[in-house]
Amino acid sequence: GIQMALKPRINLKGYLIGNGATDADYDLNSFVPFAHGMGLISTDLFEVFCFVLFLHNCRCHK
């Protein structure tokens, strides 16, 4: 390991979330708004998901 100066050394940086699940309704219904907010899906696709697939989800419309 590092103490014995063996190579290659692994330089890990970042963070971990062991189990990031908090609430099924919140977690599952946040994927589309998150993807849209991060620019991963277009506004057109966001609106399709919100108005067709997630009609029960008021948070998606906000």
ABEGO torsion letter per residue (X at the ends): XAAAGBOBBBBBBEBBBABABABAAAAAAAAAAAAAAAGABBAAAAAAAAAAAAAABAAAAX
